């Protein structure tokens, strides 16, 4: 979900906008914390993934 927010900031904001600048700072911080906490990649998968879910 966080990565989708980052993607949307890039997609919908100009590089000079406060939102884009905030995305840039926050994404660096987020990536650093993910590495520090040694989070597994499977925790970072997109929310749209249906892996392991049953169809209704």
QUIKA-V293446 format. One record per residue. RES is the residue in one small letter. PHI is phi as a letter, one per 20 degrees, with the letter a starting at -180 (999 if undefined). PSI is psi in whole degrees, 0 to 359 (* if undefined). OMEGA is omega in degrees with one decimal (999 if undefined). Layout:
RES,PHI,PSI,OMEGA / RES,PHI,PSI,OMEGA
This chain:
x,999,320,-179.7 / x,f,318,-179.8 / x,f,329,175.8 / x,f,320,176.6 / x,f,316,177.8 / x,f,315,179.0 / x,g,316,179.7 / x,f,323,177.3 / x,f,318,178.5 / x,f,316,-174.7 / x,f,321,-168.8 / x,d,2,-178.3 / x,c,145,176.0 / x,f,148,-179.0 / x,g,334,-178.6 / x,e,359,-177.1 / x,f,153,176.6 / x,f,326,180.0 / x,f,318,179.5 / x,f,317,179.7 / x,f,321,177.4 / x,f,318,176.8 / x,g,314,-175.5 / x,f,313,178.9 / x,f,315,-177.1 / x,f,322,-179.3 / x,f,323,176.1 / x,f,313,179.2 / x,f,315,-179.0 / x,f,311,-179.5 / x,f,320,178.9 / x,f,314,-179.3 / x,f,322,177.8 / x,g,316,179.1 / x,f,316,-179.7 / x,f,323,-178.2 / x,e,357,179.5 / x,l,45,177.9 / x,f,139,179.3 / x,f,150,179.3 / x,f,328,-178.9 / x,f,339,175.3 / x,f,334,-174.7 / x,e,12,-179.3 / x,f,151,-179.4 / x,f,150,-178.2 / x,f,334,-177.7 / x,f,356,-179.0 / x,f,131,179.4 / x,d,14,-178.0 / x,g,124,177.8 / x,n,7,179.6 / x,d,145,177.7 / x,e,145,173.3 / x,f,147,180.0 / x,e,*,999
